[in-house]
Amino acid sequence: MKLFIIGHGRHGKDTAAEFIEAKCGLTFESSSMFCAEKVVRPWLKKHLSLTYDTLDECYADRHNYRVEWYTAIKEYNTPDRSRLARAIFAEYDMYVGIRDRDEFLAAKQFSDLSIWVDAAERKDYVDPTCKVLRSDCDIIMENNDTEEDLKEKVNRLFHIIQNVQPKNTEETNGQGDRKERGNIN
């Protein structure tokens, strides 16, 4: 299973992904950490002469350069808007933190489900670099209560997912021949 976990900065995306990992064994690395090494750190050095002694230092400073990170990743994904998503999904089951709507729409075909994590009632921060819309996602997971409440929501959702038997993926075309059903995106 491949998942997008999306939402504004500091709304609980990584926490939700950690709960999903614990519940289902699906893997992830923060997309910020993934990008820090492969995309952003070299871009910051080239364009801003900004250097970091360690990858962790670069990652820790990401909130101070959010727009620059967004620009670096956007450039990396040009002209192939799904490039980063394919790279992340090649190594992990979850892409946590995609921000660009065009990139998300181009890469959505590589995922099974997209989850928007929303803490708008307790966090007034709206990330100006997050261009993906709540309505673009398959599921909205409210995160306005405790961490334990979020964990319970993840547990309930994945209990349902794990226990639903898939419907027959074929049907007849009216002449006794089988035809494939379309995927739901």
VMD Tcl script that draws the C-alpha trace (Angstrom):
set ca {
  {0.00 0.00 0.00}
  {1.28 3.47 -0.92}
  {-0.01 6.53 0.95}
  {0.28 10.27 0.76}
  {0.04 12.00 4.16}
  {-0.62 15.69 3.51}
  {-1.41 18.84 5.47}
  {-0.04 22.13 6.64}
  {3.24 22.32 8.53}
  {3.10 21.17 12.14}
  {-0.42 19.76 11.86}
  {0.69 16.22 12.76}
  {1.57 14.53 9.46}
  {4.71 12.83 10.77}
  {2.93 11.81 13.97}
  {0.09 10.25 11.96}
  {2.67 8.45 9.78}
  {4.42 7.12 12.89}
  {1.09 5.71 14.13}
  {0.40 4.16 10.71}
  {3.88 2.64 10.69}
  {3.31 1.15 14.16}
  {-0.17 -0.14 13.24}
  {0.53 -1.53 9.76}
  {4.29 -1.65 9.27}
  {4.15 0.82 6.39}
  {7.48 2.63 6.10}
  {8.30 6.29 5.73}
  {10.95 8.88 6.19}
  {10.04 12.51 6.52}
  {10.02 13.91 3.00}
  {11.89 16.88 4.44}
  {14.74 14.61 5.55}
  {14.64 12.73 2.24}
  {14.78 16.03 0.33}
  {17.37 17.62 2.59}
  {19.98 15.15 1.46}
  {19.06 14.62 -2.17}
  {17.64 17.98 -3.23}
  {17.60 20.91 -0.82}
  {21.04 20.94 0.79}
  {22.83 21.10 -2.60}
  {20.30 23.70 -3.85}
  {20.78 25.96 -0.81}
  {24.54 25.79 -1.22}
  {24.36 26.60 -4.94}
  {21.74 29.37 -4.81}
  {22.23 30.94 -1.36}
  {25.78 29.87 -0.47}
  {24.16 28.38 2.62}
  {26.01 25.38 4.01}
  {25.39 23.04 6.93}
  {27.88 20.88 8.77}
  {25.40 18.01 8.98}
  {22.23 16.80 7.32}
  {20.45 17.03 10.68}
  {21.41 20.70 10.94}
  {19.93 21.37 7.49}
  {16.75 19.48 8.42}
  {16.39 21.33 11.73}
  {16.62 24.70 9.92}
  {13.92 23.88 7.34}
  {11.24 26.06 8.95}
  {13.42 29.15 8.44}
  {13.71 28.48 4.70}
  {10.33 26.93 3.88}
  {9.87 28.93 0.65}
  {13.38 28.06 -0.52}
  {12.78 24.37 0.20}
  {9.56 24.54 -1.81}
  {11.40 26.20 -4.71}
  {14.24 23.66 -4.64}
  {11.83 20.72 -4.72}
  {9.74 22.34 -7.45}
  {12.86 22.76 -9.58}
  {13.85 19.13 -8.91}
  {10.41 18.06 -10.15}
  {10.65 20.03 -13.39}
  {9.69 18.89 -15.96}
  {8.66 15.56 -14.36}
  {6.21 16.58 -11.62}
  {6.13 13.04 -10.17}
  {9.92 12.58 -9.92}
  {10.24 13.01 -6.15}
  {7.12 10.97 -5.39}
  {8.41 8.08 -7.48}
  {11.79 8.28 -5.71}
  {10.16 8.25 -2.26}
  {7.72 5.47 -3.15}
  {10.62 3.40 -4.53}
  {12.10 3.32 -1.00}
  {9.10 3.86 1.31}
  {5.38 3.15 1.56}
  {4.36 6.67 2.58}
  {5.16 10.09 1.16}
  {4.64 12.45 4.08}
  {4.45 16.16 3.30}
  {4.02 16.73 -0.44}
  {3.25 20.44 -0.87}
  {2.82 21.26 -4.54}
  {-0.63 20.54 -5.99}
  {0.59 19.91 -9.55}
  {3.16 17.44 -8.21}
  {0.52 15.70 -6.10}
  {-1.95 15.43 -8.98}
  {0.80 14.09 -11.27}
  {1.86 11.49 -8.68}
  {-1.52 10.53 -7.19}
  {-1.67 7.59 -9.60}
  {1.24 5.98 -7.75}
  {-0.65 5.87 -4.44}
  {-3.57 3.93 -3.06}
  {-4.85 6.59 -0.68}
  {-4.23 10.20 0.30}
  {-4.89 11.42 3.83}
  {-5.10 15.09 4.81}
  {-4.14 15.70 8.46}
  {-5.81 18.86 9.73}
  {-5.24 20.64 13.03}
  {-6.75 23.97 11.99}
  {-8.78 24.36 15.18}
  {-5.70 24.20 17.42}
  {-3.06 25.53 15.01}
  {-3.75 28.82 13.33}
  {-0.66 28.39 11.16}
  {-1.40 27.93 7.46}
  {1.63 26.92 5.47}
  {1.88 29.21 2.41}
  {3.96 26.58 0.59}
  {1.27 23.88 0.87}
  {-0.67 24.19 -2.38}
  {-2.46 20.82 -2.13}
  {-6.09 21.27 -1.15}
  {-7.95 19.36 1.54}
  {-10.50 18.46 -1.10}
  {-7.78 16.83 -3.24}
  {-7.37 14.08 -0.64}
  {-9.37 10.90 -0.20}
  {-9.70 11.17 3.59}
  {-9.60 14.11 6.03}
  {-8.24 13.18 9.45}
  {-8.96 15.84 12.07}
  {-6.12 16.31 14.57}
  {-7.55 18.92 16.90}
  {-7.55 16.91 20.10}
  {-4.88 14.85 21.83}
  {-2.17 12.72 20.29}
  {-3.98 9.71 21.75}
  {-7.14 10.72 19.83}
  {-5.14 10.87 16.59}
  {-3.68 7.44 17.31}
  {-7.18 6.04 17.87}
  {-8.37 7.51 14.55}
  {-5.43 5.90 12.74}
  {-6.14 2.58 14.47}
  {-9.84 2.66 13.50}
  {-9.12 3.62 9.88}
  {-6.53 0.91 9.35}
  {-8.60 -1.68 11.17}
  {-11.32 -1.03 8.60}
  {-8.87 -1.06 5.69}
  {-7.26 -4.31 6.82}
  {-10.60 -6.06 7.37}
  {-12.43 -5.07 4.20}
  {-12.41 -7.81 1.61}
  {-11.75 -6.41 -1.87}
  {-14.63 -6.73 -4.28}
  {-14.21 -8.84 -7.37}
  {-12.14 -6.66 -9.72}
  {-13.69 -8.14 -12.83}
  {-17.19 -8.16 -14.23}
  {-18.71 -9.48 -17.42}
  {-19.21 -7.25 -20.42}
  {-22.69 -8.63 -21.06}
  {-21.45 -11.31 -23.46}
  {-19.98 -13.63 -20.88}
  {-16.48 -12.19 -21.31}
  {-14.78 -10.64 -18.33}
  {-13.59 -7.03 -18.39}
  {-11.53 -5.08 -15.88}
  {-13.20 -2.48 -13.71}
  {-11.61 0.94 -13.62}
  {-9.57 2.04 -10.64}
  {-10.93 4.69 -8.33}
  {-8.47 7.56 -8.01}
}
mol new
graphics top color blue
foreach p $ca { graphics top sphere $p radius 0.5 }
foreach p [lrange $ca 0 end-1] q [lrange $ca 1 end] { graphics top cylinder $p $q radius 0.2 }
display resetview
